[in-house]
Amino acid sequence: MENKFDVIIIGAGPGGIFCAYELMEKRKDLRVLMVEKGRPIEKRECPKRKTKVCVGCKPCSITTGFAGAGAFSDGKLSLSTDVGGNLPQILGYGEAKELIAESDAVYLKFGADERVYGVDKEKEIREIRRKAINANLKLVECPIRHLGTEEGYKIYSRLQKHLEDAGVTMLFHTMVEEILVEDQRAVGIVTGSGDRYYGKEIVAAVGREGADWFKDRCADIGIETTPGTVDIGVRVEVRDEVMQFLNENLYEAKLIFYTPTFDDKVRTFCTNPSGEVATEYYEGGLAVVNGHAYKSQEYKTSNTNFALLVSKNFTRPFSTPIEYGRKIAELSNMLCGGKILVQTFGDFKRGRRTTEERLARNNLIPTLKDAVPGDLSLVFPHRIMVDIAEMIEALDKVTPGLASDETLLYGVEVKFYSNRVVVNRDFETSVQGLRAIGDGAGVTRGLQQASANGLSVARSILKAMERK
């Protein structure tokens, strides 16, 4: 294979996909290389869907491969500039809004469901907002397009084929070990096998799974960063009946709360009606909790799950938000043999461990079958425990029954946002020729803004090429 390209994209998540898509739409003559440490999408299969037990695939098919974690996520596209990242702050709200609409149109082109939740139920949404205000919660109104886990997989499969047909070179099962820099300019990459590839432009689009890797590369080559936010919490599981009004009218209710004791920000995230709780494995076999929901009736359950995340912003000298999150997740893994811990809210409030016996008599049946009953107070700092408890009590005023003793809390859910890379509006880092986008760079926090970010950086690259 010839080793010289116009653009090299590190990572095949939504940011990288949409960057490659836009480049080839506008300049079919470009030589574009996409390097991904995981598998092509047709070879991404999670055995746990059949066995209900993780077999420890390396690399994990849930978090790596074409489409990144998005391929097996619930696939919710947040069609609002107020949700999912920092594009509005970097580009301005007007441009960010246009990019979100354009990336949404690409998803529709490749088969996304045309229905949008949260735009046609004005009376019901007013009632939800009224209850939220009464509970000191802020309702973030965000239209949602739901792809569904299995339908999202099909959409990304079509996108992969489209990029292949357009002439994008894709290297799977390939780890980038080094970003080559000469005279303060990024000029290429070195893979784990020692192969070198050179590019006029390098785009780091590594996603959350690659955030730790990119943090180390930033330190190696002197890329300027600022401390990022740490999001740590639990995944909550209740019966569908408890969340029915919110699910039917908003699909995903995005609610923000500032806790009365510590004034910490806690938010709901990634709601999965009739879904299932799942395990994700990161580098080193670290198990964290997540959730999915499917379009097909075949995979639907009787439970709804969603994340409660406590957002912490640290000041210097703290500079390792990923390590902080990892340490808490590692402690949970240590207590449950590398699996996910589950505790009833009743036991959580009383400060006692959930036992197999008490869990068995619960009316609410866990959808994560290999979760280990335990005690979250042995994992979380006291402050986070208080934040979670106060948020659940507040949510109970909006959707009564949520604060039931039988509600299940799974830990740990942690979002690995790297230190935020300092970029300009063209997403150029302090090293010339290297641009950083998406969740792995701390720029976005979700599928839609990451996809929009890919479009934006591609256009910046094309403009730079025109000037040369």
Backbone torsions as a table, in degrees:
resi	resn	phi	psi	omega
1	MET	NA	133.8	175.3
2	GLU	-64.3	141.1	-171.4
3	ASN	-104.3	15.6	179.5
4	LYS	-115.7	130.1	-176.2
5	PHE	-134.7	160.2	173.8
6	ASP	-75.3	-43.2	-178.3
7	VAL	-136.8	133.2	171.9
8	ILE	-113.6	125.6	179.3
9	ILE	-110.4	120.7	178.1
10	ILE	-93.2	109.6	-179.5
11	GLY	108.6	136.1	-177.5
12	ALA	-115.9	35.7	172.9
13	GLY	-81.4	-172.6	-177.7
14	PRO	-55.7	-40.3	179.2
15	GLY	-61.1	-48.5	179.5
16	GLY	-65.9	-40.2	-180.0
17	ILE	-60.7	-49.1	-176.0
18	PHE	-72.3	-28.0	173.4
19	CYS	-64.5	-49.9	179.2
20	ALA	-62.3	-40.9	-180.0
21	TYR	-58.7	-48.8	-177.0
22	GLU	-68.3	-39.4	177.8
23	LEU	-58.5	-46.0	-176.7
24	MET	-75.8	-27.0	175.9
25	GLU	-66.1	-38.1	-174.9
26	LYS	-92.3	-29.4	-177.7
27	ARG	-140.3	89.9	-175.5
28	LYS	-69.0	-13.6	-178.6
29	ASP	-87.2	-5.7	-177.0
30	LEU	-69.7	147.0	173.5
31	ARG	-100.4	109.5	-175.5
32	VAL	-116.7	130.4	177.1
33	LEU	-114.8	128.9	175.3
34	MET	-114.9	124.5	-176.8
35	VAL	-114.6	126.3	-174.5
36	GLU	-137.4	130.3	-177.8
37	LYS	-75.9	-18.4	-180.0
38	GLY	-92.3	-159.6	-172.6
39	ARG	-97.0	159.3	168.6
40	PRO	-63.7	158.0	-168.6
41	ILE	-63.3	-32.8	-178.2
42	GLU	-69.5	-15.5	178.5
43	LYS	-105.5	6.3	177.5
44	ARG	-88.2	101.1	177.8
45	GLU	-130.3	132.5	177.4
46	CYS	-101.7	110.5	-178.9
47	PRO	-58.4	-23.3	-175.5
48	LYS	-64.7	-23.8	178.2
49	ARG	-61.2	-28.0	178.9
50	LYS	-100.3	-42.0	-174.2
51	THR	-86.8	-20.1	-175.2
52	LYS	67.5	7.3	179.0
53	VAL	-131.3	132.1	178.8
54	CYS	-70.3	134.9	179.9
55	VAL	-105.4	4.8	173.6
56	GLY	74.0	45.1	177.4
57	CYS	-58.8	141.2	177.2
58	LYS	-128.1	119.4	-6.2
59	PRO	-73.5	161.5	-177.9
60	CYS	-62.2	127.4	-179.8
61	SER	-73.6	-16.1	178.2
62	ILE	-75.1	-38.1	-171.7
63	THR	-105.3	-16.3	-177.8
64	THR	-125.5	163.8	-178.9
65	GLY	110.0	177.9	-178.8
66	PHE	-58.7	129.9	-176.8
67	ALA	84.7	-1.4	175.7
68	GLY	58.2	-151.1	179.0
69	ALA	-64.9	-18.6	-179.2
70	GLY	-64.5	-25.8	-177.6
71	ALA	-63.5	-34.4	-178.7
72	PHE	-113.5	10.8	177.6
73	SER	-78.9	176.3	177.4
74	ASP	-67.0	-19.2	174.8
75	GLY	70.8	52.3	176.5
76	LYS	-100.9	125.9	177.8
77	LEU	-100.1	114.8	-178.9
78	SER	-86.6	110.8	-171.9
79	LEU	-93.7	45.8	179.9
80	SER	-138.3	143.2	177.0
81	THR	-71.8	-14.5	-176.6
82	ASP	-83.8	-4.0	-174.4
83	VAL	-130.1	132.8	166.2
84	GLY	102.0	14.0	174.6
85	GLY	145.9	-166.9	-171.2
86	ASN	-111.2	15.7	179.8
87	LEU	-56.7	-41.3	179.5
88	PRO	-60.8	-36.2	179.7
89	GLN	-70.4	-31.6	-177.7
90	ILE	-84.6	-42.8	-172.4
91	LEU	-105.9	-15.1	-171.3
92	GLY	96.1	148.6	-174.1
93	TYR	-65.1	-36.9	-178.6
94	GLY	-62.8	-48.4	-179.2
95	GLU	-68.6	-39.6	178.2
96	ALA	-61.6	-40.9	179.3
97	LYS	-62.6	-43.3	179.4
98	GLU	-63.7	-41.2	-180.0
99	LEU	-65.6	-38.6	177.7
100	ILE	-63.3	-42.9	178.5
101	ALA	-64.4	-39.6	-179.0
102	GLU	-69.4	-41.7	178.0
103	SER	-67.5	-35.2	175.8
104	ASP	-61.5	-39.4	179.2
105	ALA	-63.6	-33.3	177.0
106	VAL	-66.8	-43.5	177.1
107	TYR	-59.4	-41.4	178.3
108	LEU	-64.0	-40.0	179.0
109	LYS	-58.6	-33.0	-176.9
110	PHE	-100.1	14.1	168.0
111	GLY	112.7	12.6	179.8
112	ALA	-67.7	149.4	177.0
113	ASP	-60.6	133.3	-177.7
114	GLU	-75.7	-16.1	-177.9
115	ARG	-70.2	137.8	175.9
116	VAL	-121.2	126.4	179.1
117	TYR	-85.9	149.4	172.1
118	GLY	88.9	16.7	-179.4
119	VAL	-124.4	-10.2	-172.5
120	ASP	-124.8	17.6	-178.1
121	LYS	-127.9	58.6	-172.6
122	GLU	-57.6	-45.9	-178.0
123	LYS	-62.8	-46.2	-178.2
124	GLU	-67.2	-39.3	179.6
125	ILE	-67.1	-36.0	175.8
126	ARG	-60.5	-38.4	179.2
127	GLU	-67.4	-42.2	177.3
128	ILE	-62.7	-42.5	179.9
129	ARG	-63.2	-40.3	179.2
130	ARG	-60.6	-45.5	179.3
131	LYS	-65.6	-37.9	179.8
132	ALA	-63.7	-45.2	179.3
133	ILE	-61.0	-40.9	179.3
134	ASN	-61.6	-28.7	-178.8
135	ALA	-97.7	9.7	-178.1
136	ASN	63.4	30.4	176.3
137	LEU	-104.7	145.8	175.4
138	LYS	-102.7	123.3	176.3
139	LEU	-89.9	117.8	176.5
140	VAL	-91.6	110.9	-176.3
141	GLU	-81.2	114.8	-173.9
142	CYS	-139.6	111.8	174.4
143	PRO	-58.0	139.4	-176.5
144	ILE	-123.4	129.8	168.6
145	ARG	-105.9	121.0	-175.8
146	HIS	-97.5	115.5	176.7
147	LEU	-78.7	-41.7	-172.3
148	GLY	88.1	144.3	-174.1
149	THR	-59.7	-49.1	-176.6
150	GLU	-74.8	-32.6	178.7
151	GLU	-74.1	-35.4	175.3
152	GLY	-60.3	-39.5	177.4
153	TYR	-58.5	-42.3	-179.9
154	LYS	-67.5	-40.6	179.9
155	ILE	-62.1	-46.1	179.9
156	TYR	-69.0	-29.1	175.0
157	SER	-62.4	-42.1	178.2
158	ARG	-66.3	-37.9	178.6
159	LEU	-66.0	-39.5	177.9
160	GLN	-61.4	-46.3	179.6
161	LYS	-62.7	-39.1	179.4
162	HIS	-60.8	-44.6	-179.7
163	LEU	-66.7	-40.1	177.6
164	GLU	-61.2	-45.7	-179.5
165	ASP	-65.8	-29.3	-179.6
166	ALA	-77.3	-11.6	176.5
167	GLY	104.2	9.1	176.8
168	VAL	-70.3	130.2	175.9
169	THR	-84.3	126.5	-177.9
170	MET	-120.2	127.2	174.7
171	LEU	-111.2	112.5	176.7
172	PHE	-100.2	169.8	-177.3
173	HIS	54.0	33.6	-174.2
174	THR	-128.9	115.2	179.7
175	MET	-93.6	131.2	173.3
176	VAL	-84.6	121.1	-178.4
177	GLU	-94.7	-27.9	-173.1
178	GLU	-150.9	143.1	169.5
179	ILE	-100.5	120.1	-177.2
180	LEU	-77.6	130.0	179.6
181	VAL	-127.5	128.6	175.7
182	GLU	-129.1	126.9	-179.9
183	ASP	52.2	46.5	177.2
184	GLN	64.2	24.7	176.9
185	ARG	-132.3	132.7	176.1
186	ALA	-72.8	128.4	-175.5
187	VAL	-123.8	-8.4	-178.6
188	GLY	173.8	-168.0	-178.5
189	ILE	-136.9	158.5	171.8
190	VAL	-121.4	129.1	-179.5
191	THR	-90.1	173.2	-179.5
192	GLY	-61.8	-26.3	179.1
193	SER	-87.4	1.3	178.4
194	GLY	91.2	-1.2	178.7
195	ASP	-71.1	143.0	179.3
196	ARG	-114.1	136.1	176.6
197	TYR	-129.2	136.2	-175.7
198	TYR	-112.5	141.6	-179.2
199	GLY	-142.9	148.4	176.4
200	LYS	-72.0	-30.3	177.3
201	GLU	-133.9	135.5	176.5
202	ILE	-116.5	130.2	177.9
203	VAL	-117.9	118.6	174.8
204	ALA	-89.8	110.1	-178.6
205	ALA	-129.2	58.1	-164.5
206	VAL	-86.3	-11.3	179.1
207	GLY	71.6	-179.5	-176.7
208	ARG	-63.6	-38.3	-176.7
209	GLU	-63.5	-29.0	-179.6
210	GLY	-98.2	6.9	-175.3
211	ALA	-62.4	-40.5	-180.0
212	ASP	-65.2	-42.1	177.1
213	TRP	-59.3	-45.2	-176.5
214	PHE	-69.3	-32.5	175.9
215	LYS	-59.0	-43.6	179.2
216	ASP	-66.9	-37.5	178.5
217	ARG	-67.0	-37.0	177.3
218	CYS	-60.6	-41.7	179.0
219	ALA	-66.7	-38.4	-178.0
220	ASP	-63.0	-42.8	-171.8
221	ILE	-109.6	8.8	171.1
222	GLY	78.0	35.9	176.9
223	ILE	-81.4	133.8	-177.6
224	GLU	-75.0	131.9	178.1
225	THR	-134.4	164.0	173.3
226	THR	-126.5	150.2	-178.8
227	PRO	-56.3	136.3	-178.1
228	GLY	-99.1	178.4	178.5
229	THR	-83.2	145.7	173.8
230	VAL	-108.0	123.5	177.7
231	ASP	-113.2	114.1	-177.2
232	ILE	-134.7	140.4	177.7
233	GLY	-178.4	-145.2	-175.2
234	VAL	-131.3	164.2	168.6
235	ARG	-105.4	126.0	-177.0
236	VAL	-97.0	138.5	176.9
237	GLU	-129.6	128.7	178.9
238	VAL	-136.2	170.9	173.2
239	ARG	-68.5	149.8	178.5
240	ASP	-55.4	-34.9	-176.8
241	GLU	-59.5	-32.9	-179.1
242	VAL	-66.5	-36.3	-175.3
243	MET	-103.0	8.3	-169.2
244	GLN	-56.3	-46.6	-176.2
245	PHE	-64.1	-42.6	178.5
246	LEU	-67.4	-44.1	-177.3
247	ASN	-62.3	-42.7	-175.6
248	GLU	-70.8	-29.4	-173.3
249	ASN	-104.1	-24.8	179.8
250	LEU	-123.2	-17.1	-169.5
251	TYR	63.2	-57.4	175.5
252	GLU	-126.9	110.0	177.5
253	ALA	-84.8	114.9	179.8
254	LYS	-95.3	108.4	-175.7
255	LEU	-122.3	137.5	-179.2
256	ILE	-120.3	139.0	-176.5
257	PHE	-136.3	137.9	171.8
258	TYR	-108.1	113.8	-167.5
259	THR	-67.3	141.5	-177.3
260	PRO	-65.9	-31.8	-176.9
261	THR	-76.8	-48.7	-173.9
262	PHE	-114.8	-4.4	-178.0
263	ASP	59.7	32.8	177.3
264	ASP	-86.4	148.0	177.1
265	LYS	-83.2	126.5	174.8
266	VAL	-126.4	138.1	-178.3
267	ARG	-136.5	152.3	170.8
268	THR	-84.0	151.7	-174.9
269	PHE	-156.7	140.0	169.7
270	CYS	56.4	67.6	176.8
271	THR	-81.3	137.4	-177.5
272	ASN	-127.6	86.9	177.5
273	PRO	-62.2	135.8	-178.9
274	SER	51.9	35.7	-175.3
275	GLY	-105.1	-166.2	178.7
276	GLU	-137.5	148.6	176.0
277	VAL	-79.8	142.3	-174.8
278	ALA	-136.3	163.4	176.5
279	THR	-107.0	136.4	171.7
280	GLU	-113.7	142.6	178.6
281	TYR	-116.5	129.5	180.0
282	TYR	-108.7	-179.8	-177.6
283	GLU	-47.1	132.9	-179.8
284	GLY	82.9	9.0	178.8
285	GLY	78.3	17.9	-179.4
286	LEU	-69.4	123.6	-179.1
287	ALA	-96.2	125.6	172.8
288	VAL	-129.6	160.3	-174.0
289	VAL	-95.3	150.0	175.6
290	ASN	-149.8	-169.4	179.3
291	GLY	-151.2	156.2	-180.0
292	HIS	-135.7	159.0	169.6
293	ALA	-143.4	139.6	-175.3
294	TYR	-108.7	153.7	173.8
295	LYS	-74.5	-39.4	-174.5
296	SER	-70.0	136.3	177.0
297	GLN	-61.7	-25.6	-177.7
298	GLU	-57.7	-34.7	-174.3
299	TYR	-103.0	0.9	-176.1
300	LYS	-73.5	148.2	178.0
301	THR	-116.4	-173.5	178.1
302	SER	-99.0	6.6	-174.0
303	ASN	-117.9	152.7	171.2
304	THR	-112.6	138.5	174.8
305	ASN	-128.8	151.6	176.5
306	PHE	-156.2	161.1	180.0
307	ALA	-93.9	145.7	165.9
308	LEU	-114.9	117.3	-175.5
309	LEU	-118.7	128.7	174.8
310	VAL	-92.8	123.0	-178.3
311	SER	-96.6	123.8	179.1
312	LYS	-121.4	128.8	175.0
313	ASN	-111.2	124.4	-178.1
314	PHE	-105.6	159.8	176.8
315	THR	-112.2	168.4	179.1
316	ARG	-62.2	144.3	18.0
317	PRO	-87.8	2.4	179.8
318	PHE	-61.9	129.7	-178.4
319	SER	-144.7	15.7	-175.5
320	THR	-131.1	67.4	-179.7
321	PRO	-62.3	-33.2	179.7
322	ILE	-65.3	-44.4	180.0
323	GLU	-63.0	-38.2	178.6
324	TYR	-60.6	-48.0	178.4
325	GLY	-63.4	-40.7	179.9
326	ARG	-61.7	-42.0	-177.1
327	LYS	-61.7	-40.6	179.1
328	ILE	-67.9	-43.0	177.9
329	ALA	-64.6	-38.4	178.5
330	GLU	-63.2	-36.9	179.0
331	LEU	-64.4	-42.0	176.6
332	SER	-63.1	-44.5	178.3
333	ASN	-59.2	-39.5	-179.6
334	MET	-61.6	-39.9	-177.2
335	LEU	-73.5	-27.4	-177.2
336	CYS	-119.5	27.5	173.5
337	GLY	63.4	38.7	178.0
338	GLY	79.7	15.3	178.5
339	LYS	-115.0	-170.9	-177.8
340	ILE	-97.5	138.0	180.0
341	LEU	-89.1	140.6	176.1
342	VAL	-129.3	140.3	-179.7
343	GLN	-143.7	141.4	174.7
344	THR	-74.6	152.2	179.5
345	PHE	-65.1	-31.4	176.5
346	GLY	-60.8	-45.7	177.8
347	ASP	-69.5	-35.7	177.5
348	PHE	-57.9	-46.5	-179.2
349	LYS	-67.3	-34.8	-175.9
350	ARG	-87.3	-4.3	177.8
351	GLY	70.6	33.4	-179.8
352	ARG	-126.7	156.2	-179.3
353	ARG	-73.5	139.8	170.3
354	THR	-77.4	133.0	-180.0
355	THR	-106.0	163.6	176.2
356	GLU	-56.3	-39.7	-177.4
357	GLU	-64.8	-47.6	-179.4
358	ARG	-68.3	-35.0	179.0
359	LEU	-66.8	-35.5	-178.0
360	ALA	-67.2	-28.7	-179.7
361	ARG	-92.8	3.3	175.7
362	ASN	-68.8	138.6	174.0
363	ASN	-68.7	-28.6	-179.1
364	LEU	-87.5	117.6	-176.7
365	ILE	-93.9	124.3	-179.3
366	PRO	-62.2	138.5	176.0
367	THR	-86.5	-18.3	174.0
368	LEU	-91.0	98.9	-167.8
369	LYS	-69.2	-27.0	-178.0
370	ASP	-100.2	15.4	175.2
371	ALA	-64.8	146.3	-175.7
372	VAL	-106.2	121.7	177.4
373	PRO	-60.5	137.0	-176.9
374	GLY	-166.8	-157.1	-172.7
375	ASP	-131.5	109.8	-177.9
376	LEU	-67.7	-19.1	179.5
377	SER	-68.5	-16.8	175.7
378	LEU	-84.3	-2.9	-176.8
379	VAL	-114.3	-51.1	-174.1
380	PHE	-87.1	147.2	167.7
381	PRO	-61.1	152.9	-178.7
382	HIS	-53.5	-40.6	-176.4
383	ARG	-60.1	-43.1	180.0
384	ILE	-68.9	-36.9	175.5
385	MET	-57.9	-46.2	-179.9
386	VAL	-64.7	-42.8	179.4
387	ASP	-59.0	-43.9	-178.9
388	ILE	-65.1	-45.5	-179.0
389	ALA	-62.2	-43.4	-178.7
390	GLU	-68.6	-35.3	177.3
391	MET	-65.9	-42.9	-180.0
392	ILE	-63.6	-40.9	178.0
393	GLU	-64.2	-37.2	177.8
394	ALA	-68.4	-42.8	179.3
395	LEU	-63.4	-28.3	179.7
396	ASP	-62.6	-24.6	178.4
397	LYS	-77.3	-20.8	178.4
398	VAL	-92.0	-41.0	-179.6
399	THR	-132.8	84.8	-173.7
400	PRO	-54.2	138.8	-178.9
401	GLY	107.6	-13.4	-178.5
402	LEU	-66.8	-33.3	-178.4
403	ALA	-88.7	21.3	176.2
404	SER	-62.2	149.5	176.3
405	ASP	-59.0	-26.0	-174.7
406	GLU	-85.5	-11.2	177.3
407	THR	-55.3	137.2	-176.7
408	LEU	-100.4	138.5	176.5
409	LEU	-120.4	122.9	178.9
410	TYR	-108.3	138.6	179.0
411	GLY	-137.2	149.7	10.7
412	VAL	-113.7	141.0	167.7
413	GLU	-101.1	126.4	-179.7
414	VAL	-142.2	136.7	178.3
415	LYS	-104.6	117.0	-173.2
416	PHE	-83.8	74.5	174.1
417	TYR	-84.1	127.7	180.0
418	SER	-73.0	170.6	164.1
419	ASN	-51.8	137.0	-176.8
420	ARG	-71.4	123.2	179.4
421	VAL	-74.6	133.2	178.0
422	VAL	-76.2	116.7	-179.4
423	VAL	-130.7	157.7	172.5
424	ASN	-90.7	-171.5	-175.3
425	ARG	-71.7	-11.0	173.4
426	ASP	-98.2	8.5	177.2
427	PHE	63.9	26.8	173.4
428	GLU	-81.5	134.9	176.2
429	THR	-85.6	-176.0	178.2
430	SER	-72.5	-8.5	173.0
431	VAL	-102.3	118.8	-177.8
432	GLN	-58.5	144.5	177.3
433	GLY	82.5	-3.5	179.1
434	LEU	-119.3	120.2	177.7
435	ARG	-112.9	146.3	-177.0
436	ALA	-125.4	129.7	-177.6
437	ILE	-137.6	167.6	170.1
438	GLY	78.6	-167.5	-175.4
439	ASP	-65.3	-35.9	-177.0
440	GLY	-66.6	-21.2	178.6
441	ALA	-98.6	0.9	-178.2
442	GLY	75.6	14.3	-178.9
443	VAL	-86.5	-40.2	-178.0
444	THR	-125.8	171.0	178.8
445	ARG	-144.6	57.6	178.8
446	GLY	155.1	170.0	-173.6
447	LEU	-59.8	-48.6	-169.4
448	GLN	-68.4	-48.8	-179.9
449	GLN	-69.1	-32.0	175.7
450	ALA	-63.1	-41.7	178.2
451	SER	-64.3	-45.8	178.0
452	ALA	-61.8	-37.7	178.0
453	ASN	-61.2	-38.5	177.7
454	GLY	-61.8	-42.8	176.7
455	LEU	-61.4	-44.7	-175.7
456	SER	-63.3	-46.6	-176.9
457	VAL	-68.7	-32.8	176.8
458	ALA	-61.5	-42.3	-179.9
459	ARG	-67.5	-35.1	176.3
460	SER	-64.5	-40.6	178.8
461	ILE	-64.4	-43.5	-179.0
462	LEU	-63.7	-39.1	177.0
463	LYS	-65.0	-40.4	178.5
464	ALA	-63.5	-37.8	178.5
465	MET	-66.8	-35.9	179.2
466	GLU	-65.2	-31.8	-177.5
467	ARG	-76.1	-19.0	-175.9
468	LYS	-88.4	NA	NA
